[in-house]
């Protein structure tokens, strides 16, 4: 079992929590269920639930009633999974800006971890 943690900005905001709160109730429920599956299966979770993106970054793939959302995450020491940000997918390809933001959050998290 893995421990899923929300990435936290220096000001205390959690981008994934903000994203989840913005979703309608049914999609939010599906997303939370998907996070539970991620916690259970961790690094053994594969498509259609999860896909590797770049530089240790993965996306959790959530689909409900024709709507598609993605939540980015990465693995950390001690069976931790850090979820960074999410978005509603409206185009066939994942927007590079969303991937870039997730990679920025990942680098920030790892940098703060190293300074401890």
Buried (B, 14 or more C-beta within 10 A) or exposed (E): EBEBBBBBEEEEEBBBBEBBEEBEEEBBEBBEEBBEEBBEBBEEBEEEBBBEBEEEBBBBBBBBEEBEBBBBBBBBEEEEBBBBBBBEBEEEEBEEEBBEBBBEBBEBBBEEEEEE
